[in-house]
Amino acid sequence: MIDFMILALPRTGTTWAANWLTTDTTLCLHDPLNNWHYDELDALESSKALGISCTGLFRFPDWVNDHPARKVILHRPIEEINADLRRLGLPDVTKECALQLGRIKGTHVFWRDLFDNPQPIYEFLLNRPFDQERHAELKQIEMQPAFAGLSYNPEAVKRLISEFQQEKQP
């Protein structure tokens, strides 16, 4: 069962957060929708408390809002997100995406709080004392997915896209 979630639009620190929130007692998966449909996430097994750091679940707010996991939602100005996406040759996110993210119930924070005010996020999501030493070390590291080698499950992605498109139709 998913115990905690950190949700955001792309280019908002979710890769870094997945690493930061993976500890000796927790495992935080980054963008699990690349490999599983959201209704499969709670069946994933781990010997640790399981979390996700995801840039896609905002598209399914009913499921997210019904889920009992502790949630932190990261916000970054859409202009900054799109500037970063363009530098990578990726498509822009829309203002509609930001509105969908805003409908998620949970603790909403500015994305820079991952670095500038991390203790409340860490302690809320992990239910354990903040690890200042680890945070200070990780804060010095820039992380992003290896886009060229990114693997995904085509069937899971196809199912999610189909579902999202059906929800958008009147």
N, C-alpha and C positions, 0 to 999 in steps of 0.2 A: 504494500500500500504506500502511495506517495504521502510522505509526512510534511514536506514543505515545498513551496514553489517560489521562484523568483521569475517574474514575467515582465517582458518589455518588447519594444520594437527592436529591429536589428540595429547594430552599432551602438549599443547602450551598455556594454560591459558584461553581457551575459556569459561569454566564454570565460572571462576572468573570474566572474562570480562562481561559475561551476567549479573551477579549480579551488578557489578560496573556501567554498562550502563543502569540499571533499576533505574529510579529516580521517583520523583513526577510527571514528565511530559513525561517520556519515559518508554517503556516496551521492554526489549531485551530477546527474546526467545533463549534458548540454544538448539542446534542441532534439529531444527524443522523438519528435514527430517526423524526423527524417527516417525513422525506422519502425515506428509503431503508431497505430491509430490511438487517439487519446483514450478510447474505451479499453485499451489493452494495458495502459500504464500501471494500473493498480495490481495487475497480475505479475509484474516484474518482480523477481526475487533478488534479495540481497541480504547478507548477514548484518548489514549496517542499516541505519535509518536512511531512507531513500528520499532524495529530493530531485527536482528538475529546475533547470535554468533555461527558459524557453522564449523564443521570439515568434512563435506561431500560435500558441494557445489562445491569445487574445481574440482570435477569429471565432472562438467557440465559447463565448462568455457564459452561456447557460450551464454548460458542463463545469467550467471552472468555478463559477459562483456556487454551484451545488456541492462541490468537492470540499471535504472537511480540512484539507491541508492548510497549514499556516501559509499566508501569501504576502509577498512584498512585490509591489508593482513599481518599476522604474520608469521615470519620465525624462525625456531629453527633447529639446526643441527640434521640431521636424526639419527645420532648415539645416541644422547641424547633421542630423541623421542622413538626410539626402545628399549633402555635400560629401560625407564619408562614403556613401554607397556609390556615388558617381566616380569618386577616385578609384574605386575597385571595379568600375565598369558594370555595376549592378543597377537594377531599376529603382526608381524612387518609391518610397512608401507614400500613401495618401493621407490627407487629413482625416478621412473616414477611419483609417487604421488607428489613428491617435484617439479618435472618439470611442472606438470599440475598446481600446485598452483602458480608457477612462471609466468604462462601465464595469470593469472587474472590481469585485469587492475584496478589500484587503487593505494593507498598509501602503499608501502611495507616498513615494519619496522621489527626490531629484536624483538622477543617476550618479552624480558626483558624490553623493552620500556614501556610495560604496568605498570611496577613498578618503573623503573628508569627515564623515560622521558614521563610521562603520559599526561601531559597537551595538547600537540598538537593533540594527538589521541582523547581525550575526546572532545575538542572544535571543532575539525573537524567533528566528527561523530554526536555530539549532538547539534551543533550550539548554545552553551551556555557556559558561563564562567566555568572554571575548578573548581571543588569542592575539594579543598585541604584537608579539614577536613575529608570528607567522604573517600577520597582515602587513607589517612593516617590510618584510622581505618580499612578499608578493607584489606589494605596491610599486616596487622598482621594475617590475616585469610587464611588458606589453604582450598581450595574448590575443590571438584571433584564430579562427578555424583555418585549417589548411584547405582553402577552397578548391584548389586543383585536385586534391585527393579525397574530397569529401564523399563519403559513401552514404547511400540511402537505400531503403527498401521501396522499389518502384510500386509495388502493390499497395503499401500503406499510404504512400504519397498520392497515388491515383485516387484512392478512396477518400482521403481528406479533401482533395481538390474537388471531387465530384460533390461531396457533401456541402462544401462551402459554396459552390456554384448554385446548388439547389436552394440554399438558404437565401441567396441574393435575388432569386427570381420572385416576382410578385405573386 
